[in-house]
Structure formats: C-alpha cells, structure tokens
Amino acid sequence: MSRTVPRSFYARDTREVARNLLGKILSCRTPEGMAKGRIVETEAYYGDKDPPSHACRGKTPRSKIMWGRPGVTYVYFVYGIHYMLNVVTEEEGTPGAVLIRALVPVESIELMKKRRKTQNIKNLTSSPGKLTQALGITTRDNGVDLVGSHLWVEEGRSEKFDIVSTERIGIKVGKKPKLRFYIT
C-alpha cells in the first residue's frame, strides 16, 4: 500500500506542488466503492495578484478556503454541470490552490465507466469535470482534509517522466504564466 502525502507537501509554493502532484495517485472512497487515478495534469493558481484565481477578488464565502489549511480540498461547481477539484496550497494565510485537470484511471475502472456513462476509457478522467464525476467528487467534498479522510493523495510508484509546462487553459485573463503542468 502506498503512503499518503503528508500535509507538509501542500504547505509549499503552489507551482512546486502542482508539478510534484504529477504521478501521484488521487484516491476516493465512497459508499459505491474505491476509485483511484494517477494525476497527469494540473494547474497552479495563486492569490490576489493572479487574475484567474478565485482569491484575486479577496476572501469571499466561496474562496476563503484558499487562505486556510494546506492539504484541504477546494471543490466548486461551474457552468451548472461540473465540479472542479482543487488542493489548497501555501502556508495558512497565503492563498493558493492547484486544480487537478486530468487523471489516468488506476482502480475501479468499471465503477468510473458507470458513473461517466461511457465505455471509452480515454474519456473517463481526461478533464477536471470528468475526473470528479468518475471518482464521485462533489461540493460535499469541499473542505475535506486530504491527510485523513475518504479522499487522499498517495505517493504512487517512483518513476521518471517528462513534464511539460504551458499557459493555463480555459481562462480569459492571466494566461501568460506557464502554470499548467502535464506528463508527456
């Protein structure tokens, strides 16, 4: 069994956490069963000087979690159809979060297919909205502690891979910094 990532992993610079999450295993236990996927794409979001960040406009009822304890989930609903899973980063009091953009399914692929209503394995967890649906993650999981709950990140197996850094996608402002990371 792989070891859970410790809180100190998340209490660092958001860009570094986004890069270092690649290759780790996101695990979610629900009443329907366990589902796991290898993290293969992330995006970093900083605070008040990062225009696409929810923290840019200051603390709101939705975004205040980004100033909280590192290693906690920030899950929100977007476009009336998708849940987005973020991991709170930085030291408490400094806003930051990493959006988990894509996974490669590792465990309970049949359960993921059922939840996603597709047999196409490449379409199960290839975007933020798809991966939350496949793993059964909703806004009920907002504020969940990744260091001791039904939702956690495991170290995974040690392996070498190349990481590509690009501009973030799906946003109108703040694209320039290369804060999107993925495994080639």
Secondary structure, DSSP 8 states (H G I E B T S, - for coil): ---B--HHHHSS-HHHHHHHHTT-EEEEEETTEEEEEEEEEEEEE-STT-TTSTTTT---TTTGGGGS-TTBEEEEEETTTEEEEEEE-SSTTS--EEEEEEEEEEE-HHHHHHHHT---GGGSSSSHHHHHHHHT--GGGTT-BTTSSSEEEE--------EEEE--SS-SS---S--EEEE-
